[in-house]
Amino acid sequence: MACLSWTFHSPSLRMATHAFVVLPEYPAQPQNTLILLHGLSGACDTWNRRTSIERYAQKHNLAVIMPEVQRSWYTDMVYGLPYFTFITDELPRLAANTLRVPVDPAHLYVGGLSMGGYGALKCALTYPERYAGCISLSARCSVQNKLKLIENDPGQIREWQAILGEDLTVKPENDLYALLARIQKPAASPRFYVACGTEDFLYSESVEMAAALQQTFDHVEYEEWPGVHDWVFWDAAIPRGLISVLPREEKAE
């Protein structure tokens, strides 16, 4: 596998930004591409430092692109940068043009943990026609629940005002359940894999989201086992997620 630190100019962000990339070397052309999203306290290289994602990518002949989004919650921020547009519209095009990886709807996947799990679900629920699969690990599935936790924290309130606006209104485009309610049983839809540790503080949110997804989508796998909000759980969960969402004919023996 080739491991690349990719620095490039983003027109939507109006600045240079970074992604960490894992690419198959032999064969040179990967069969699928996974955009893998970091959590709130992470960065673009955290997945590669804390898990065996390189080994999992090699097993599946998979290109993995891990972008940097700061603490944006994968939103087009009210007072900040349009990170959701960057992730969903711009990054796939840049990856196709520069890295020569497949980003068509049959071969593009999105995944993430915690804040990145929210981001992955937001991508797949906003544009279900663009992704073949979605992996959500220990996700924060309710922005409203997060806002309740920071009511007495001025620093986090200011941070969220930059994301949502001064009144902290969660608009439908940032509400996973509102996005899900808009979907009318698509003929072609992503495969979903949702997992969370049973001792994780976000356990109930993953359980509820998986149940809601199963009401709309045909292929939703939910798994839980003893674990907390940490890399031990996520390193065990990401290969299971890949097995769940990748098409059977393209999985390694």
C-alpha positions as CSV (number, residue, x, y, z in Angstrom):
1,M,0.0,0.0,0.0
2,A,1.0,3.6,-0.6
3,C,0.5,6.1,2.2
4,L,0.3,9.7,1.1
5,S,0.0,13.0,2.9
6,W,-2.0,14.9,0.3
7,T,-1.9,18.7,0.4
8,F,-4.0,20.5,-2.2
9,H,-5.9,23.8,-2.8
10,S,-9.6,23.6,-2.1
11,P,-11.7,26.2,-4.1
12,S,-14.7,25.8,-1.7
13,L,-12.5,26.4,1.4
14,R,-10.4,29.0,-0.4
15,M,-7.2,27.7,1.1
16,A,-4.8,24.8,1.0
17,T,-6.0,21.8,3.1
18,H,-4.9,18.2,3.8
19,A,-6.0,14.6,3.6
20,F,-4.2,11.4,4.4
21,V,-4.6,8.8,1.7
22,V,-4.0,5.0,1.5
23,L,-3.8,3.6,-2.0
24,P,-3.3,0.1,-3.4
25,E,-0.1,-0.3,-5.3
26,Y,-0.8,-3.6,-7.0
27,P,-3.1,-3.6,-8.8
28,A,-2.8,0.1,-9.3
29,Q,-6.5,0.7,-9.8
30,P,-8.6,0.3,-6.6
31,Q,-12.0,-1.2,-6.9
32,N,-13.7,1.1,-4.4
33,T,-13.0,4.4,-2.6
34,L,-13.8,5.1,1.0
35,I,-14.0,8.7,2.4
36,L,-13.2,8.1,6.1
37,L,-14.0,10.9,8.5
38,H,-12.3,11.7,11.8
39,G,-13.9,12.5,15.1
40,L,-14.1,15.8,17.1
41,S,-10.6,15.5,18.7
42,G,-9.0,13.9,15.7
43,A,-7.3,14.9,12.5
44,C,-6.8,13.6,9.0
45,D,-4.1,11.2,10.0
46,T,-5.7,9.8,13.2
47,W,-7.3,6.8,11.6
48,N,-4.0,5.8,10.1
49,R,-2.1,6.3,13.4
50,R,-4.6,4.5,15.6
51,T,-6.0,1.6,13.5
52,S,-4.9,-0.9,10.9
53,I,-6.8,0.8,8.2
54,E,-3.9,0.3,5.8
55,R,-4.1,-3.4,6.2
56,Y,-7.9,-3.5,5.8
57,A,-7.6,-1.4,2.7
58,Q,-5.1,-3.7,1.2
59,K,-7.4,-6.7,1.9
60,H,-10.2,-5.1,-0.1
61,N,-8.2,-3.3,-2.8
62,L,-9.7,-0.1,-1.4
63,A,-8.6,3.5,-1.7
64,V,-9.1,5.4,1.6
65,I,-9.2,9.2,1.7
66,M,-9.2,10.8,5.2
67,P,-9.8,14.5,4.9
68,E,-9.2,17.3,7.5
69,V,-12.3,19.2,8.6
70,Q,-11.2,20.6,12.0
71,R,-14.2,20.8,14.5
72,S,-16.7,21.8,11.9
73,W,-19.1,18.9,12.4
74,Y,-19.1,18.4,8.7
75,T,-21.3,21.4,8.2
76,D,-21.4,24.4,5.9
77,M,-20.7,26.7,8.9
78,V,-22.7,29.9,9.4
79,Y,-19.5,31.7,10.6
80,G,-16.8,29.6,9.1
81,L,-16.1,27.4,6.1
82,P,-18.3,25.1,3.9
83,Y,-16.9,21.8,5.0
84,F,-20.0,19.8,4.0
85,T,-19.8,21.1,0.5
86,F,-16.1,20.3,0.5
87,I,-16.6,16.7,1.6
88,T,-19.6,15.9,-0.6
89,D,-19.1,17.9,-3.8
90,E,-15.4,18.9,-4.1
91,L,-13.4,16.2,-2.5
92,P,-14.7,13.3,-4.7
93,R,-13.9,15.3,-7.9
94,L,-10.5,16.2,-6.7
95,A,-9.8,12.6,-5.8
96,A,-10.9,11.4,-9.2
97,N,-8.8,14.0,-11.0
98,T,-5.7,13.8,-8.9
99,L,-5.6,10.3,-7.5
100,R,-7.4,8.5,-10.3
101,V,-9.7,6.6,-7.9
102,P,-13.3,5.6,-8.6
103,V,-16.0,8.0,-7.1
104,D,-19.1,7.0,-9.1
105,P,-22.1,6.0,-7.0
106,A,-21.5,2.3,-7.4
107,H,-17.9,2.5,-5.9
108,L,-17.9,5.4,-3.4
109,Y,-18.3,4.8,0.3
110,V,-18.3,7.1,3.3
111,G,-17.6,6.2,7.0
112,G,-16.5,7.8,10.2
113,L,-16.5,7.6,14.0
114,S,-18.2,9.9,16.6
115,M,-18.4,13.3,14.9
116,G,-17.3,11.5,11.8
117,G,-20.0,9.0,12.2
118,Y,-22.5,11.9,12.2
119,G,-20.8,13.3,9.1
120,A,-20.9,9.9,7.3
121,L,-24.6,9.6,8.0
122,K,-25.2,13.1,7.0
123,C,-23.5,12.6,3.6
124,A,-25.4,9.4,2.9
125,L,-28.8,10.7,4.0
126,T,-28.4,14.0,2.2
127,Y,-27.3,12.3,-1.0
128,P,-28.2,8.6,-0.9
129,E,-27.8,8.4,-4.6
130,R,-24.1,9.2,-4.4
131,Y,-22.9,6.5,-2.1
132,A,-22.8,2.7,-2.3
133,G,-22.4,2.3,1.5
134,C,-22.1,4.1,4.8
135,I,-20.2,3.0,8.0
136,S,-21.2,4.8,11.2
137,L,-19.3,4.0,14.4
138,S,-20.2,5.4,17.8
139,A,-21.9,8.3,16.1
140,R,-23.4,11.4,17.7
141,C,-26.7,11.1,15.9
142,S,-28.5,14.0,17.6
143,V,-27.1,17.6,17.5
144,Q,-29.9,18.6,19.8
145,N,-28.6,16.2,22.5
146,K,-25.2,17.6,22.1
147,L,-26.5,21.2,22.5
148,K,-28.2,20.2,25.8
149,L,-24.8,19.1,27.2
150,I,-23.1,22.4,26.6
151,E,-25.8,24.7,28.0
152,N,-23.4,25.9,30.7
153,D,-20.2,25.9,28.7
154,P,-19.6,29.4,27.1
155,G,-16.7,28.2,25.1
156,Q,-18.6,25.4,23.4
157,I,-21.6,27.6,23.0
158,R,-19.5,30.1,21.0
159,E,-18.1,27.2,18.9
160,W,-21.6,25.9,18.1
161,Q,-22.8,29.4,17.3
162,A,-20.1,29.5,14.6
163,I,-21.5,26.3,13.2
164,L,-25.2,26.8,13.5
165,G,-25.7,30.5,14.0
166,E,-26.2,32.7,17.1
167,D,-29.6,31.2,17.9
168,L,-28.3,27.6,17.8
169,T,-31.1,26.5,15.5
170,V,-30.6,23.0,14.1
171,K,-31.8,23.3,10.6
172,P,-33.1,20.3,8.7
173,E,-29.9,19.9,6.7
174,N,-28.0,19.3,10.0
175,D,-30.6,17.1,11.6
176,L,-30.1,13.4,10.6
177,Y,-33.7,12.5,11.4
178,A,-35.1,15.3,9.3
179,L,-32.9,14.2,6.4
180,L,-34.1,10.6,6.9
181,A,-37.7,11.7,6.8
182,R,-37.2,13.3,3.4
183,I,-36.2,10.0,1.8
184,Q,-38.9,8.2,-0.1
185,K,-37.7,4.5,-0.2
186,P,-35.1,5.0,-3.0
187,A,-34.8,2.2,-5.6
188,A,-31.0,2.3,-5.3
189,S,-29.8,3.1,-1.8
190,P,-26.6,2.8,0.3
191,R,-25.8,-0.2,2.5
192,F,-25.5,0.9,6.1
193,Y,-23.4,-0.5,8.9
194,V,-23.9,0.9,12.4
195,A,-21.9,-0.2,15.4
196,C,-21.4,1.0,19.0
197,G,-20.0,-0.3,22.2
198,T,-22.6,-1.1,24.8
199,E,-20.8,1.0,27.4
200,D,-20.3,4.0,25.1
201,F,-22.0,7.2,26.2
202,L,-23.5,7.4,22.7
203,Y,-24.9,3.9,22.7
204,S,-28.6,4.8,22.8
205,E,-28.2,7.2,19.9
206,S,-26.7,4.5,17.6
207,V,-29.4,2.0,18.6
208,E,-32.2,4.5,17.8
209,M,-30.5,5.6,14.5
210,A,-30.1,2.0,13.3
211,A,-33.8,1.3,14.0
212,A,-34.8,4.4,12.1
213,L,-32.6,3.5,9.1
214,Q,-34.1,0.1,9.0
215,Q,-37.5,1.6,8.4
216,T,-36.4,3.2,5.2
217,F,-33.4,1.2,3.8
218,D,-33.2,-2.4,2.8
219,H,-29.6,-3.1,3.9
220,V,-28.9,-1.9,7.4
221,E,-26.7,-4.0,9.7
222,Y,-26.4,-3.0,13.4
223,E,-23.8,-4.6,15.7
224,E,-23.0,-4.0,19.4
225,W,-20.6,-5.6,21.8
226,P,-18.9,-4.6,25.0
227,G,-16.9,-1.5,24.5
228,V,-16.5,2.2,25.1
229,H,-15.8,5.3,23.0
230,D,-12.2,4.4,22.1
231,W,-9.9,3.1,19.4
232,V,-10.0,-0.4,20.7
233,F,-13.6,-0.6,19.6
234,W,-13.2,1.4,16.4
235,D,-10.2,-0.7,15.2
236,A,-12.3,-3.8,15.7
237,A,-15.4,-2.3,14.1
238,I,-14.1,-0.8,10.9
239,P,-13.1,-4.1,9.2
240,R,-16.5,-5.5,10.2
241,G,-18.1,-2.5,8.6
242,L,-16.1,-2.9,5.4
243,I,-17.2,-6.6,5.2
244,S,-20.8,-5.5,5.7
245,V,-21.1,-2.7,3.1
246,L,-18.7,-3.8,0.3
247,P,-20.2,-5.9,-2.4
248,R,-19.5,-9.6,-2.0
249,E,-17.9,-10.1,-5.4
250,E,-15.3,-7.4,-4.5
251,K,-14.3,-8.7,-1.1
252,A,-11.0,-10.5,-0.7
253,E,-11.0,-14.2,-0.1
